[in-house]
């Protein structure tokens, strides 16, 4: 498994993973416009300043996606997602691990952070297994029911 720049074809596949507004909102927050097309989806991903990575496998193809950026001196992971056909197989841990290693190196920091919706128990479990712990966010959290996690 390795990270790569996503093609338009893989972004189109990513778009198909969100069949409801609730599923899209759980993944993206409230920043995406529905209905979307490839152009609006790319715009909502903020690709001009947020790198996007596809997690690929030579054997099966597209496994997941994720982004990161520097926020409060930490590598902030955002929008990690695993292909629905490959969930519950331990792939999310690989995605998180690869994003944290690459993000820390690219952003010259030793720590990472992320937000997770408090009722997303499966994501919380994955993040905890990946070394993230709950922390107090130093600013006001504007997203409803969000928890802040960090990994040093």
Secondary structure, DSSP 8 states (H G I E B T S, - for coil): -EEEE--HHHHHHHHHT--SHHHHHHHH-S---SS--HHHHHHHTTTTTSEEEEEEETTTEEEEEEEEEEETTEEEEEEEEE-GGGTTSSHHHHHHHHHHHHHHHHHT-S-EEEEEETT-HHHHHHHHHTT-EE---SS---STTEEEEEE-
